[in-house]
Structure formats: C-alpha cells, structure tokens
Amino acid sequence: MNTENAVGQHRFWGETTAFLALFLDNVGTLIFFSAILVFTFNYPADIILTRMIPGTAVGICVGDLVYTWLAIRLRRKTGRTDVTAMPLGIDTPSTIGIAYAVMGPAYVTTHDAQLTWHIGMATLFMIGAVKIVTSFFGGWLQRIIPTAGLLGPLAGIGLLLLGFLPMIELFNEAVVGMVALGLIFTALMSKMHLPGRLPGVLMAVILGTGIHFALGFGGYLPEFTAPSLQMTFSLPVFSIDFLQTLPQSIQYLTIAIPFGILTIIGGINNTESARLAGDNYRTRDILLTEAFSSLIAAFFGGVAQTTPYIGHPAYKKMGATWWYTLLTGLLIGVCSVVGLLSLFVSLIPRAVIAPIFIFIGFEIMRQAYKDSPPAHSPAVSLSMLPVIASLVLIILGQFMGALGATPDKLPVRLQTLHQTLTMLSNGFIITGLLWGSMLAFLIDHKARLAALFSVICALLTFFGIIHSVMPSGELYLPWHVTTTHAHYMLAAGYLALSGILISLTKPSP
C-alpha cells in the first residue's frame, strides 16, 4: 500500500511539474511576444490581449487535446499505463521572429493595428499551409538540406533574438532579473535543488513578480505602471477577413516557408525522440496535428504557430502521462476566454521570463552545433550572420523612430550602410539556410551543389525573396526597381561565386 501511495504521489507531482513547465512555457512566449509589439513597436495592447492571445490559444488547445487523445489511444493499444503524451505549445523562435520580422515592421509601415493583425493571421495561415504540404515530405527535405543550413538560422535567432534581446530586458530590472536568472538557470541547467526542493521556475515567477511590484510601487522602476486587474471576456471569433490581406502578406512568405519547414523537421525529430523513450507515435499523426492546429488558429485571430516541444523524454522522466497535456490545453483555452491568460501576460514582468528565453536560445544553439557534423560548424556560424543585421536594424529602428529620422536624411555613407544592413536582413532566414548549406557542401567537397545554391541565391536576390532592397522587405520584379542597382550587383556577385565553385576539383587523396 505504501508503494502504491509512493507511486501515486510521484505521478501526481510528475503531472503537476510537467503541467507547470508546459503551461508557463506558453505563457512566457505570449508575454515576450506582447512585450515586443507593445514596447518595441508601440502596438496597441488591447488587440493583443483580446484578439491575438485568445486566437492563438485555440491552436494550443486543439493541438494538446489531439495529442492527449493520441496518448490515450496508444495506451489502450499497448496496455501500458506509463504512456506520455507529446508536449505541444507555441513555437518560440517563430513567434519571436514574427513579432520582430513581420508584425512590428508592418505596423511601423502602415500604422494600422487592424491591418497588422490581419497580416499576422495571413502569415500564420501561410505557415500552416506550408506545414501541411511539407508534413508529407519533410523527411526528404531533411535529407537534401544540410543540418547546418536548417538549424543555423534558428541558432542565430536563438542567440540574438532569444538570447541577447531578453538580456537587455533582464538588465532593465537588474534585481528582478538576477533573482529570476538564478532560480531559472538552477532549475533548467543544474541538477542542484532549492531548499525544500521548491520548483525553481514557479518560484522565479512568484518571487520575481513580487519584487517587481514592490520596486515599482516604491518608485524604483521608471517605466512601471500600476497593473489593471480587469479581466475581459474574449471569445475567439471565426473570421476569413484576413484572407483579403494575402496579397500584402505574400512578401512574408520567405519567413513562413522556413519556419514551417523547421517545425515539421523538429516534429520528425521529436517523434523519433519519443519512440526511443518508449512511446511509438505515428509521425504523420504528430505532424498533421501541429499543422492543422496552426492553421485553425489563424481563422480565430491567432498569429503564432504550434509545434511539438523538445523534451518528451524529460516529461516522461517526471512521471507525466496524458493529464498534463489535457490540463494545459483546457486551461489555456478557458483562461484565454475569461481573460485570465491576458491577465497573466500583463502581470508577469518581462525580466522574470527573460531567463527562460535565454535558456531556450542556448539550447537551440547547442542543438545546431551538436546535430551538425563537427566539420560543418563554420557553416552553422555563417548561417547566423544575417540575423545580426536584423538585430542591428531592430535596435537602430527604435532610436531612429524616437528621433523622427529616416534613412534618406542620413549622410550618404550611412545611407549606403543602412541599405546594406537592410538587404542583409530581409529574408534573413532563407539567406542563412542557403549560406549554411552552400558552405556545408563546399566543406564536403560537393562543389557543384554549392554552386547550385549560389545560383539559387542569385535568382532569389533578383526578385527580393532574399536581400530585398525595399525597407519593408517586399518582393518585386527586378526591372521595376529604378532607385538602385544593388540587387543586380549582388545577384551578379552570387553568379560569379557560382562560377568559381563550379570550376573547383576535389583534392587529391
């Protein structure tokens, strides 16, 4: 009896810990997404809290409920009681990427909050469509594109957008940030325990939030505003109005395609990880669930895609089964409707959540270098460089916006520098994928494939799919651009590079 009680207690705490980890991971992503749009781009918070978050929650709820059902089905099929459901939630890198590379710039350009929201929905719709298509041949893409090319741009996002930018938020509230950093890094990176084995992530949220409000009400935080505890009932509403913005959103297809492909390949890897841990799910079921839950969210106002999370074996070790995904799906759905989820987003300070994103960024970096052949590490590093241009433009844009400056008012030398940064930044994910793949092929002495990827870079540059000369990153026919010849020059450079590569011969054995 004591043994049964011990097993039951272990399973209860396992389910509870797994639920908190999955729930807070999703809430944390929503907090940072909201903070980026509100504080970096001055986007109105009410649309985020009452429309985007409830719509995005629909995708999480649907996806987690389906994964729960798949776990129950596998449990009945095998007769095992220790089957663990696949964890599903918002994909952090693409959510941050959409905030910085799609919705933020769209709002700065249009100053239309409704249109920007619809562009976000349209981009998610395109991501969902890409995921549905690639779910049928994601394994083939994984075989033909080097891992360095696939994971390198994601590593750049992890290091710079998930690592560096949250570090700024942490230093903005140093006391709160350092307390949260210590607790969260202890919980996620160390095997050491807090006194009483208290859960580090939960304690970081409780203690960090308490310190934040104590300092804020004490007058020690210059940007502090007293929170509104009002909860607004926000039922997600089905709509197809956003489809009218697809022509304006097509320029973001260069972001939608790689993000869709990367999560599908991540889903393949995560399903294999679950199989090795003892839970043999059909890969197609896992992939189509994440694809359709992302697509469904777009029709209810969502702007962030869902994906199976890395770490199924860790949830299994906790003792979690299918209850934790059921609770996460239901509570995120209910909390978003009654306004509790938006209340969490508005109450928990960014400095508390920042260490979680820094940790996620480090994990993405580690995975990119670990899963790529050691000889391909330069290719991983190369594919991260375009993300730096995006980071510089994000920070520079805040200063120029505050000063009311525009690029045409800069000295000629700085105008040229700004255009170069813009071209490096636009389409940075596909650029990184192609650069990393090209160098990986070259390292492997596959010069013809490297030359082919250089030609692809040239073709995409002509039409602004990568290296768009337009500040908004829009696509174009090359002969319609009359203000600059930079796209022709860069395309010619890529063709010259391909000529060099095609002339190479393998070294003598």
Secondary structure by P-SEA (a helix, b strand, c coil): caaaaaaaaaaaaaaaaaaaaaaaaaaaaaaaaaaaaacccccccccccccaaaaaaaaaaaaaaaaaaaaaaaaaaaccccccccccccccaaaaaaacccaaaaaaacccaaaaaaaaaaaaaaaaaaaaaacccaaaaaaacccccccaaaaaaaaccccaaaaaaaaacaaaaaaaaaaaaaaccccccccccccaaaaaaaaaaaaaaaaaaacccccccccccccccccccccccccccccccccaaaaaaaaaaaaaaaaaaaaaaaaaacccccaaaaaaaaaaaaaaaaaacccbbbbbbccaaaaaaacccaaaaaaaaaaaaaaaaaaaaaaaaaccccccaaaaaaaaaaaaaaaaaaaccccaaaaaaaaaaaaaaaaaaaaaaaaaaaaccccccccaaaaaaaaaaaaaacaaaaaaaaaaaaaaaaaacaaaaaaaaaaaaaaaaaacccccccccccccccccccccaaaaaaaaaaaaaaaaaaacccccc
